């Protein structure tokens, strides 16, 4: 079990990543861990679109399975974006740069996290680097559509 300390003295469990075999689900398919799907941990750059409370645990989870060398973060509110970058840089020990657009956030990223409540796409597939991995965590309801069809 991996835990990460977040600002405010909170600790979050971010999951089990090593040391246990995949479990079979009800259909007999194995559950795949991030390190099994994408190969052993490697150095990556990450882009995070969204700077709310869930963006904190999403980035911590990526840092739990990869050596993240740099992060760019974008959120609509500049003050909240700056706070997110400062606090998460301190918590995770990685440089997090606030940027002024979603496109600037993801253009060079190997791992992209979208964690918004947007009903319209905030990420366009044309912006992604070849082979980029996208965690579209905020697209979790019919009324939410934070990624475009090309990204899918």
N, C-alpha and C positions, 0 to 999 in steps of 0.2 A: 504494500500500500504506500503510495506517495502522498505526502502532504506538503503544502506550501504555505509560508507565512505571508499574509497580505496586510496592507496598511490597516492601522487601527487595532493591531494585535490579534486579528482573526486568523484562523488556520482553516484551510479547505483541503479536503481529501480530493485528489484529482484522478484517482483510479489505480488499478493494478496494471502494471506494464511489463513486469518481468517476474519470472519465478513461478508461474502457474501455467498449466496447459490450457489450450482453448477449450471452452465448454461447448457442448452440442446444444443447439436450441431445440424447440419442439419438432422441427422438421429434420433434425439430424445434421444440420449444417453446423460447422464449427464457427465459434465466435473468433474473429481475427483481431489481434492487438495491433496497434499502430506500428510497432517495430516489425511485425511479421508482414504487414501489407506493403510497407514502404522501405523495407530493408533495414539493416542496422543503423543506429543513430549516426547522423552526419551533421556537418555544419550547414546551417541554412539561414537565410534572411526571411523575415516574416513581416507581413502587412496585416494590420488589424483595422477593420472598418467598424466603428462603434466603440464608445468609450464609457459605457455604463457598467454596472456592477457585474454583469455576466461576462463582459469583455475581459475582466480581471482573471477569472478562473479559466477562460478559454486560452488566454496567453500563457498562463501558468501551466496548463496541460501540455501545450506545445513545447514549452521549455523543459517539461518533465521527460520528454521522449526524444528530444533533439538538442544539439548544441546550437542555440540561436546566437548568431553573431551580431545581428542588428535588427531592429524593429522600427517600422514606420507606422504611425497611428493617425487615423482620421476620424473625427466626429464633428457634427454640425456646430456645436458650441465651443468656441475657441478656449474659453476659460476651463471648461470641463476637460477638454483635450489636453491642455497643458498640465492640469492636475493629474490626470491619468498617467501621462508620460513620466512625470516626476516621481509619483508614488510607485509605479510599477518598475521603474528603473532601479529604485532603491530596494524594492522587495525581491526582485529577480536577479539583480546584478548584471543587467544587460542594458546597453544604450538604446533608448527609445526616443525616436525623433518625431515630434508633431509635424504634420504636413497639412497643407491647405486644401487638398482635394483627394477624393477617393482614388483617382487615377494615379497621382503621385505616390500614393500609399502602396499600390500593388505592382507597379510596372516591373520592378526588379525582384520581387519576392518569389521564393520557391514555395512558401506556405502562406496562404491567405486565409484569414478568418473574417467572416462577416457575421456580426451579432448586433442586428438592429431590429426595429419593429416596423420597418418601412414596407409600405404597400406597393412601392415602385422600385425597380432595380436601382441599386446603388453601386453595383459592380457589373461591368461589361466584359464579356469574354475576350474582346479584342485587346483589352489592356493587359491580359495575363501573359507572363513569360511562358514559353513552351515547356510543358511538363509540370507546371505549377499544380500544387495540391490545394483544393479549396474546402474549407470547413464552413459550409453555409448554415451556421447554427441558428440564425434568426428566421430562416424560412421554415417555420414550424407550424404554420396554420394556413388555411386557404386564403385568408385575406392578406397574407404577407408574401412578398415576392421580391426579396432583396437582390436576387441575381437574375440576369437576363437568360434567354433561351440559349444563346451561344455558350455561356458558361456551363450550362447543364450538359 
